[in-house]
Amino acid sequence: MCGFYAYEDGNKYRPLIPPSPALAARTRLVEAGMTGDPVPEAAWDTFFKPTCGAIPMDHFQRMFQARRLAVAYLAVQAPVRRPQRHASSFRCAEGDEVSAGL
């Protein structure tokens, strides 16, 4: 599980985009609430950071499922609609040369 590999081009075209702190925190919170043995701390570094290491398949599946649930939760928590902008309007300022000619 290497998130970073020293490619010949220096990873110029493969930039690492780390997960947001909110996603990492929510994933760990979801995983803590799951039944079964918790994932070891060292596995989280391998899962979320560009660290090379092995993760046992059962731990990886558990973390992956927790991440899927965390992504879904955060997507639902996002604002449903964007804030509406006020309609633009033009107002003449006092002493404006254009308004004086009207």
N, CA, C and O of each residue as an XYZ file, in Angstrom:
408
protein
N       0.845     -1.184      0.000
C       0.000      0.000      0.000
C       0.885      1.240      0.000
O       1.030      1.901      1.029
N       1.459      1.548     -1.109
C       2.276      2.753     -1.203
C       1.481      3.837     -1.894
O       1.100      3.683     -3.054
N       1.232      4.911     -1.212
C       0.533      6.034     -1.812
C       1.471      6.921     -2.598
O       1.019      7.783     -3.352
N       2.755      6.730     -2.440
C       3.746      7.543     -3.149
C       4.841      6.616     -3.618
O       5.371      5.818     -2.844
N       5.172      6.723     -4.865
C       6.252      5.931     -5.419
C       7.139      6.869     -6.207
O       6.628      7.751     -6.897
N       8.434      6.711     -6.129
C       9.364      7.620     -6.798
C       9.403      7.308     -8.294
O      10.332      6.665     -8.783
N       8.401      7.763     -8.995
C       8.373      7.594    -10.438
C       9.482      8.428    -11.062
O      10.009      9.350    -10.439
N       9.828      8.096    -12.292
C      10.913      8.796    -12.962
C      10.624     10.284    -13.143
O      11.545     11.101    -13.150
N       9.349     10.636    -13.288
C       9.005     12.051    -13.475
C       8.799     12.769    -12.145
O       8.341     13.911    -12.130
N       9.128     12.120    -11.032
C       9.004     12.752     -9.721
C       7.572     12.945     -9.276
O       7.288     13.836     -8.475
N       6.653     12.117     -9.786
C       5.223     12.219     -9.457
C       4.620     13.546     -9.894
O       3.647     14.010     -9.301
N       5.178     14.147    -10.907
C       4.671     15.439    -11.371
C       3.207     15.344    -11.788
O       2.435     16.274    -11.555
N       2.825     14.242    -12.394
C       1.454     14.087    -12.884
C       0.594     13.232    -11.968
O      -0.532     12.889    -12.329
N       1.089     12.888    -10.817
C       0.342     12.088     -9.859
C       0.388     12.746     -8.484
O       0.913     12.156     -7.540
N      -0.143     13.934     -8.355
C      -0.033     14.596     -7.047
C      -0.870     13.878     -5.985
O      -1.966     13.390     -6.260
N      -0.344     13.828     -4.804
C      -1.068     13.228     -3.693
C      -2.039     14.256     -3.130
O      -1.642     15.362     -2.763
N      -3.284     13.892     -3.068
C      -4.296     14.743     -2.461
C      -4.736     14.034     -1.183
O      -5.504     13.074     -1.235
N      -4.256     14.502     -0.050
C      -4.599     13.808      1.199
C      -6.073     14.018      1.550
O      -6.678     15.002      1.125
N      -6.640     13.112      2.314
C      -8.029     13.284      2.734
C      -8.143     14.474      3.685
O      -7.191     14.835      4.376
N      -9.310     15.060      3.698
C      -9.523     16.191      4.601
C      -9.488     15.708      6.044
O      -9.772     14.543      6.319
N      -9.140     16.597      6.964
C      -9.173     16.209      8.382
C     -10.559     15.752      8.824
O     -10.681     14.874      9.677
N     -11.609     16.346      8.244
C     -12.972     15.946      8.605
C     -13.250     14.513      8.167
O     -13.889     13.752      8.894
N     -12.771     14.142      6.977
C     -12.980     12.777      6.500
C     -12.199     11.773      7.349
O     -12.728     10.723      7.712
N     -10.966     12.087      7.658
C     -10.165     11.183      8.480
C     -10.793     11.006      9.863
O     -10.876      9.891     10.378
N     -11.228     12.107     10.452
C     -11.831     12.025     11.789
C     -13.142     11.252     11.760
O     -13.390     10.429     12.641
N     -13.984     11.503     10.761
C     -15.270     10.812     10.669
C     -15.056      9.326     10.386
O     -15.786      8.487     10.914
N     -14.069      8.994      9.565
C     -13.785      7.587      9.264
C     -13.378      6.842     10.526
O     -13.827      5.723     10.773
N     -12.533      7.467     11.309
C     -12.093      6.821     12.552
C     -13.233      6.712     13.555
O     -13.311      5.741     14.307
N     -14.109      7.695     13.570
C     -15.271      7.656     14.456
C     -16.220      6.528     14.050
O     -16.735      5.803     14.901
N     -16.446      6.388     12.751
C     -17.308      5.307     12.256
C     -16.687      3.954     12.582
O     -17.375      3.042     13.042
N     -15.393      3.829     12.343
C     -14.714      2.551     12.606
C     -14.772      2.199     14.087
O     -14.918      1.027     14.437
N     -14.661      3.180     14.946
C     -14.719      2.923     16.391
C     -16.086      2.399     16.808
O     -16.199      1.662     17.788
N     -17.118      2.774     16.071
C     -18.462      2.318     16.392
C     -18.827      0.968     15.794
O     -19.894      0.427     16.085
N     -17.952      0.426     14.965
C     -18.218     -0.871     14.344
C     -17.939     -2.001     15.330
O     -17.108     -1.868     16.229
N     -18.645     -3.114     15.148
C     -18.402     -4.274     16.002
C     -17.121     -4.971     15.548
O     -16.719     -4.852     14.390
N     -16.503     -5.677     16.437
C     -15.282     -6.405     16.116
C     -14.058     -5.714     16.677
O     -14.150     -4.696     17.363
N     -12.907     -6.294     16.369
C     -11.642     -5.753     16.861
C     -11.303     -4.453     16.140
O     -11.440     -4.374     14.919
N     -10.866     -3.438     16.871
C     -10.498     -2.171     16.224
C      -9.208     -2.318     15.419
O      -8.393     -3.207     15.666
N      -9.053     -1.425     14.459
C      -7.860     -1.413     13.610
C      -6.703     -0.820     14.411
O      -6.890      0.171     15.116
N      -5.510     -1.409     14.315
C      -4.352     -0.854     15.026
C      -3.997      0.546     14.527
O      -4.259      0.887     13.373
N      -3.410      1.340     15.390
C      -3.046      2.727     15.075
C      -2.107      2.815     13.879
O      -2.248      3.712     13.049
N      -1.156      1.901     13.781
C      -0.187      1.934     12.681
C      -0.861      1.758     11.325
O      -0.382      2.286     10.322
N      -1.957      1.028     11.287
C      -2.657      0.810     10.019
C      -3.285      2.098      9.501
O      -3.406      2.281      8.290
N      -3.684      2.991     10.398
C      -4.283      4.261      9.963
C      -3.265      5.124      9.232
O      -3.612      5.786      8.254
N      -2.027      5.130      9.682
C      -0.992      5.891      8.979
C      -0.805      5.366      7.567
O      -0.648      6.143      6.625
N      -0.822      4.065      7.422
C      -0.669      3.466      6.097
C      -1.889      3.747      5.234
O      -1.763      3.923      4.022
N      -3.058      3.791      5.839
C      -4.297      3.983      5.086
C      -4.469      5.429      4.601
O      -4.887      5.653      3.465
N      -4.153      6.398      5.446
C      -4.431      7.792      5.122
C      -3.231      8.592      4.631
O      -3.410      9.657      4.041
N      -2.025      8.113      4.857
C      -0.838      8.896      4.501
C      -0.031      8.168      3.427
O      -0.201      6.965      3.232
N       0.834      8.883      2.738
C       1.656      8.216      1.710
C       2.787      7.416      2.353
O       3.966      7.687      2.128
N       2.410      6.445      3.143
C       3.359      5.599      3.853
C       3.300      4.208      3.245
O       2.220      3.700      2.941
N       4.425      3.614      3.075
C       4.445      2.242      2.569
C       4.341      1.283      3.740
O       5.001      1.452      4.765
N       3.521      0.299      3.574
C       3.364     -0.700      4.611
C       2.263     -1.658      4.223
O       1.514     -1.415      3.278
N       2.174     -2.721      4.941
C       1.157     -3.735      4.677
C       0.020     -3.589      5.678
O       0.242     -3.335      6.862
N      -1.189     -3.752      5.184
C      -2.373     -3.748      6.032
C      -3.047     -5.098      5.827
O      -3.318     -5.481      4.689
N      -3.320     -5.822      6.901
C      -4.053     -7.080      6.737
C      -5.399     -6.811      6.053
O      -6.034     -5.785      6.296
N      -5.817     -7.727      5.214
C      -7.023     -7.530      4.412
C      -8.259     -7.256      5.264
O      -9.086     -6.428      4.883
N      -8.406     -7.921      6.397
C      -9.585     -7.669      7.229
C      -9.574     -6.251      7.791
O     -10.630     -5.630      7.911
N      -8.403     -5.734      8.136
C      -8.320     -4.356      8.610
C      -8.599     -3.381      7.471
O      -9.305     -2.390      7.657
N      -8.045     -3.662      6.292
C      -8.277     -2.785      5.143
C      -9.762     -2.729      4.803
O     -10.299     -1.646      4.570
N     -10.424     -3.866      4.772
C     -11.851     -3.891      4.454
C     -12.658     -3.109      5.491
O     -13.607     -2.404      5.147
N     -12.282     -3.237      6.727
C     -12.961     -2.510      7.805
C     -12.770     -1.003      7.641
O     -13.726     -0.237      7.760
N     -11.535     -0.578      7.367
C     -11.258      0.850      7.181
C     -11.930      1.379      5.915
O     -12.451      2.495      5.908
N     -11.920      0.587      4.852
C     -12.537      1.013      3.599
C     -14.038      1.193      3.768
O     -14.604      2.169      3.277
N     -14.688      0.259      4.460
C     -16.122      0.371      4.718
C     -16.418      1.594      5.597
O     -17.390      2.311      5.361
N     -15.582      1.825      6.601
C     -15.776      3.004      7.462
C     -15.605      4.280      6.661
O     -16.336      5.247      6.877
N     -14.649      4.300      5.736
C     -14.435      5.485      4.892
C     -15.632      5.719      3.975
O     -16.049      6.861      3.781
N     -16.183      4.653      3.414
C     -17.364      4.802      2.554
C     -18.525      5.413      3.327
O     -19.207      6.308      2.828
N     -18.748      4.932      4.539
C     -19.827      5.483      5.363
C     -19.544      6.935      5.753
O     -20.459      7.757      5.799
N     -18.287      7.247      6.033
C     -17.916      8.617      6.396
C     -18.115      9.569      5.225
O     -18.594     10.687      5.413
N     -17.755      9.142      4.024
C     -17.959      9.979      2.836
C     -19.445     10.238      2.627
O     -19.845     11.365      2.336
N     -20.259      9.206      2.774
C     -21.707      9.371      2.617
C     -22.262     10.323      3.665
O     -23.095     11.173      3.351
N     -21.810     10.190      4.898
C     -22.279     11.068      5.970
C     -21.910     12.523      5.686
O     -22.744     13.419      5.816
N     -20.661     12.751      5.301
C     -20.226     14.129      5.035
C     -20.917     14.716      3.815
O     -21.152     15.923      3.759
N     -21.244     13.877      2.837
C     -21.960     14.369      1.656
C     -23.363     14.828      2.022
O     -23.859     15.819      1.484
N     -23.997     14.114      2.929
C     -25.346     14.490      3.366
C     -25.296     15.758      4.217
O     -26.228     16.561      4.183
N     -24.221     15.945      4.976
C     -24.094     17.111      5.841
C     -23.751     18.380      5.073
O     -23.882     19.478      5.613
N     -23.314     18.250      3.826
C     -22.946     19.427      3.024
C     -24.187     20.278      2.783
O     -25.304     19.759      2.781
N     -24.003     21.576      2.582
C     -25.159     22.432      2.308
C     -25.933     21.926      1.093
O     -25.347     21.554      0.077
N     -27.252     21.919      1.218
C     -28.101     21.397      0.150
C     -28.094     22.337     -1.047
O     -28.025     21.891     -2.193
N     -28.165     23.603     -0.789
C     -28.155     24.554     -1.905
C     -27.197     25.681     -1.598
O     -26.885     25.982     -0.446
N     -26.757     26.274     -2.647
C     -25.821     27.381     -2.505
C     -26.575     28.632     -2.071
O     -27.749     28.798     -2.401
N     -25.916     29.493     -1.346
C     -26.590     30.737     -0.965
C     -26.902     31.556     -2.211
O     -26.093     31.652     -3.134
N     -28.091     32.140     -2.213
C     -28.513     32.929     -3.369
C     -27.923     34.323     -3.286
O     -27.865     34.942     -2.224
N     -27.494     34.787     -4.429
C     -26.974     36.151     -4.498
C     -28.126     37.121     -4.649
O     -29.164     36.802     -5.229
N     -27.922     38.291     -4.124
C     -28.923     39.330     -4.299
C     -28.854     39.833     -5.727
O     -27.788     39.852     -6.343
N     -29.993     40.236     -6.241
C     -30.027     40.759     -7.605
C     -29.167     42.012     -7.667
O     -29.212     42.869     -6.784
N     -28.389     42.091     -8.725
C     -27.535     43.270     -8.853
C     -28.366     44.453     -9.310
O     -29.334     44.291    -10.053
N     -27.998     45.611     -8.878
C     -28.700     46.831     -9.275
C     -27.679     47.956     -9.353
O     -26.666     47.957     -8.654
N     -27.969     48.891    -10.204
C     -27.092     50.049    -10.360
C     -27.733     51.224     -9.641
O     -28.932     51.473     -9.772
N     -26.937     51.922     -8.899
C     -27.420     53.112     -8.212
C     -26.444     54.232     -8.488
O     -25.228     54.046     -8.441
N     -26.977     55.363     -8.769
C     -26.132     56.509     -9.036
C     -25.689     57.132     -7.721
O     -26.488     57.351     -6.811
N     -24.436     57.402     -7.651
C     -23.905     58.041     -6.464
C     -24.053     59.546     -6.602
O     -24.061     60.084     -7.709
N     -24.169     60.208     -5.482
C     -24.318     61.656     -5.486
C     -23.060     62.290     -6.095
O     -21.937     61.934     -5.738
N     -23.267     63.216     -7.000
C     -22.147     63.885     -7.649
C     -21.603     63.108     -8.832
O     -20.559     63.459     -9.381
N     -22.303     62.056     -9.228
C     -21.868     61.265    -10.370
C     -22.141     62.056    -11.648
O     -23.249     62.555    -11.847
N     -21.150     62.169    -12.497
C     -21.286     62.974    -13.713
C     -22.308     62.387    -14.666
O     -22.995     63.130    -15.368
N     -22.423     61.048    -14.705
C     -23.369     60.410    -15.615
C     -24.788     60.721    -15.163
O     -25.643     61.004    -16.002
N     -25.063     60.680    -13.874
C     -26.416     60.926    -13.392
C     -26.788     62.391    -13.523
O     -27.973     62.714    -13.609
N     -25.817     63.283    -13.541
C     -26.110     64.710    -13.672
C     -26.648     65.044    -15.052
O     -27.416     65.995    -15.202
N     -26.257     64.278    -16.060
C     -26.714     64.552    -17.411
C     -28.076     63.972    -17.702
O     -28.641     64.260    -18.757
N     -28.627     63.171    -16.818
C     -29.925     62.551    -17.078
C     -31.004     63.438    -16.687
O     -32.175     63.086    -16.831
